[in-house]
Amino acid sequence: MASTGKIKLQGFNNLTKSLSFCIYDVCYAKTPEQKAEYIEYIDEMYNADRLTEILSEVCDIIGANILNIARQDYEPQGASVTILVSEEPIEGETVVDQSEEPGPLLPDAVVAHLDKSHICVHTYPESHPDNGICTFRADIEVSTCGVISPLKALNYLIHKLESDIVTVDYRVRGFTRDVQGVKHYIDHDINSIQNFISEDIHDQYQMVDVNVYQENIFHTKMMLNDYDLNQYLFGTTKSDLTDDEVKEISERLFREMNEIFYGRNMPDMNK
């Protein structure tokens, strides 16, 4: 049941609103040394410290208050950050950063309603052993309860991560009750994630929706419309390549991005 105005609730808003991203960056690195340099570059660009900065900005955008931060860089590569947040301000407490602690413990005392909200990110750099394709994936989830909405951070995250391919899922789970005892399974109007995406992003990406309206599940896939091959070459430029190499590398990159976008393997037309 969607609302036409502000719902007067019987208690706390128990709806859980989850916005999940898979973002992909694709690159061509010919030699093992170039592949290693690309992975190192990605690992530095998306280390735990920078990811913490991005997620902290998300908290500001959606109006959430940080309760706790847990972050970790991994060997040989990758990073994770988890931030617990609340809708209400924290009184008399400082944020606890437990990067060096064994687990994501909470402060001893927090004068706020912990509304089961969190923001997290995990990164997955990888490379193909033979064809020069390297793919970086980051999974991000912004999950909130109460009035704050993760949709407010949608455009910021797409802009900030500058990805070739983005898959976005938004789901509203559970229910909340109004003062009459009536259950509400969603408290806002939505028929597509695209409704919340800015015009400049619409111009840059092609988008496809897969929605299950009766379950309040919304899914949008995005892939860049145009690209300059030089932006996908690591350790070399288009001018260093022959025409045949340009054609072959472009086909490999195009195939990789389409397979990710459509979620299925495609036949190799050169075989």
N, C-alpha and C positions, 0 to 999 in steps of 0.2 A: 504494500500500500504506500503510495507516494503522497507526500504532503503538499498541500496548496499554500500553506503558511507555516508559521512556527508552531510546533507541536508542544502543548503543555504536558510534560511528562510526569508520571507518577513518582519516578525517582531518577537515578542516574541513567544516562543514555547508554544502553548496553550493546548497541550496534557496533560491530567491528568492521572497519573499512580498510581494506588492504590494497595497496598499489604495488605491483611487482614489475620489475624491469629485467629483461635480459638485453644487454647492449653488446654489440660486436664491432671490433675493429679488425679489418683485414689488411694484410700487407704481403708484399713479395720480397723475399730475401734469398738471394741465389746461393751464396756460399754458407758453409757451416759457421764461419766467423760472423757473417752478416746476420744470420739467424740468432746467434748468441747475443749480438749487440742489440738486436730488436727486442728480444726478451728482457734484456737488462734495462733498456730504455723504458719499456712498458712497466717493468717492475718498479722503476724509480718514479715514473709519472703517476702511478696508482699505488703508491706505498701507503701504509696504514696512517701515517701522519696526514697526507693530503686527503685521503678518503675521509678521515675524521673532520677535516675542515669543510669538505663538501656536505657531509651529513649534518654537521652543526649548523650550516647555513640553511639546510632543509628545515631543521627545527625552528629557526627564526621565521622562515617563510610560512610555515603552517601554524605558527603560534604555539608551539609546544615548549615545554621546559625540560631541560636535560637533568635526569636523575643520576645516571651512571654511564660510564664509557668503558668498554673493553675492546682492545685492539691487538692485532698480532700480525707481524710479517713472518712469512714462512720461508724455509729453505727447501728446494733451491729457488722457488719463486712463489708469488701470490701473497695475498693479504686478506684479512678479515677485520671488520669493525662492527660492533653492536652497541647501540645507544638505547638505553631505556628512558622513556620520556613520560611526562604527565601533562594533562591539560591545565591543571591548576599550578600556580607558582609555588616554589619551595620556600618555606619560611625558616630562617635561621640555620640553613644548611648550605654547604658548598658542594659543587659537583665533585663526585668521586671518579677519578681516572684510575682504573685498575689494570693498566696495561702490564704492569709488572707483577700483578697478583695471580694466584692460581685459578681463579674463576670469577665470574661476573656477580660478585656479592653486592648487596645494597648497603647504603649507609646505615648506621645503627638506628637512627631515628630520622624519619622524613615526615614533616607536617604538610602533607598533600595527598590527594587521592591518586593512588597508583592505578591508572585505568588500563593496565595491560597493553600499553602502547610501546612500540619499539621501531627502530630503524636499523637495518643491517645491510652489509655489503660483503660479498666474497668475490675474489678475482681468480681467473683461470687463463693464464697465458699458455699457448701451445703452438707447435709448428709441425708441418708435414715433413717427414724425413727425406722425401725425394723430390717433390715438385716445387719447392720454394715458397709455398703458401704458409703464412703464419696468421693465426687468429687469436685475438684476445677477447675474452668474455668476462663481463662483470654482471653479477646478479645483485639486484638491489630490491629491498622490500621496505615499504613504509606502511606500518600497520597501526591504526589509531582507533580509540574508542572515544565517545563523547562528541563535542561540537567540532573539534578540529578535523580538518579534511586533508588527506594526503594528496588530493587532486591539485591543491594549490602549488605543489612542488613540481608538477608535471613538466612544465615548460623549462623551468630552471635546470632540471636534471638532463633533459634532452639537449639543451644548449651547452651545458657545462661539459658533457661527456663527448660531444661531437662525434657521434657514432655513425658507422655505415649502415647498420641494421639495428632496429630496436623492436623488441616484442614487449608489449605492455598488457598486463592483466589487472583488472580492477574488479573487486568483489566485495559485496556487503553481506555479512553473515550475522546470524542470530536474529533477535528481535528486541524491541523495547516497548514498554507499555505507557499509554497516556493516562490521564487522571480518571478516565472512564473505564480503565482496565483493558482497552482495546490494544491488541498487538500491532506494532508497526515494523515491517521487515525492511524498510528503507525510509530515510527521512529527507530525501532530496530527489529532484527530477534528473534523470539521465537516460539517454538512449544510445549513446556512443561515447567512448573515450575521446574521439575526435572533436566532440563539441567543446572540449576543454583545452585543445591544442591551438596555439597562436597561428595567425595567418602566415607568418614568415616560415614557420616549420612546415605548414601544409604545402607551401611552394617548393620546399626542398625535397620532400619525400613523397613517394607513392605509398598509399595506405590501403589496407584491407581489414575489414572487421569480421570477427566471428563472435556473435553474442548469444547468450542464453537468457533472454529477458525474464522469464518466469522464475529463474534462479538467481537473478541479480548478479550475473556473471558477464563481464565485458572484456573482449580481447581485441587488440589492434596490433597489426604487424606493419612495420615501416621500413622502407629501403630508399636510399638516396636515388634521386632521378638521374643526376649527372655526376661524373667524376673525372678528374684529371689524373691520368696514369702516373704522373710524377709524384702525386701525393701518396701513392701506394707502393712506391719503390723505395726500399731501405738500403742505403749504401751505394746507390747508383741513380742515374737519371735516364730519361727516355732517349736523350741524345747519345748515350753510350751504347744503345742497343741497335741491332739491325731491324729492318722492317719485319722480318719473319719472327724475331724475338718479341717485338712489340705486339704482334698479332697473337702469338702463343701465350704470352704472359697475360694479356688482356682477357683472353678466353678463359684462362685458369681462374683469374680473379672474378670474372663475371659468373662463372660456374659456381665457384665457392659461395659467393654472395646469394645467388639464386637458390642454391641448395639450403642455405640457412633460412632464407626468407620463406620458402615454400615448405620447409621441413621434410624434404625427401631427397634422396640421391638421384642424380641425373646421369644418363648414359654419356660416356665419353665419345664425342663425335669423331675424334681422331683415331679411334680404334676400329 
